[in-house]
Amino acid sequence: GENVEQHPSTLSVQEGDSAVIKCTYSDSASNYFPWYKQELGKRPQLIIDIRSNVGEKKDQRIAVTLNKTAKHFSLHITETQPEDSAVYFCAASRASNMLTFGGGTRLMVKP
Amino acid sequence: NAGVTQTPKFRILKIGQSMTLQCTQDMNHNYMYWYRQDPGMGLKLIYYSVGAGITDKGEVPNGYNVSRSTTEDFPLRLELAAPSQTSVYFCASSYATIAEAFFGQGTRLTVV
């Protein structure tokens, strides 16, 4: 089955700096890669996703890049703000295969 | 616009007791999932369903059972609760495996 590894497990940045979270996956047939944000005590919510037919996708301060050859994808957050503090999960899936989540990254943005 | 609704939000069980976690969605999604999230850890898939009448095991199914008699409802049954089942449980649904999963608000379960 699919295996998704996520690094780092914790990340501390100063407000205004950029943050990068990286994930690797094992199943070369995976073609859907979402990122979820989970604030403390809340449910995970989708913030951005990318499919295997594109290499990069942006939404305001958030971007995701995908390298299919190397089987890794990354989340980039620019100009971080205190409200970006949360746990972020990457995931991978393909048709007929359920989402497999990475272990999560706790991002702390210091004012 | 309810989305995915779980009940209860909190529950304390004694060892050996049983309970059912309820989950319902109003988005007409075929796919439904149950995850558990241990403190400081990621999401592990317990069971999933690809449609009414069809269920299958995920990564950590031992100690749990599910049923899917309707598209809307996907209850999770815990038999003979054990301390190892202390966790936060999330139900989720999606229209496809390669589409956004919508999560319920979670159930915090403590087994003592």
Interface residues (C-beta under 8 A of the other chain):
Chain A: Q6 N31 Y32 P34 K42 R43 P44 Q45 L46 D49 R51 F89 S93 R94 A95 S96 N97 M98 L99 T100 F101 G102 G103 G104
Chain B: Y33 M41 G42 L43 L45 Y48 G58 F90 A96 T97 I98 A99 E100 A101 F103 G104 Q105 G106
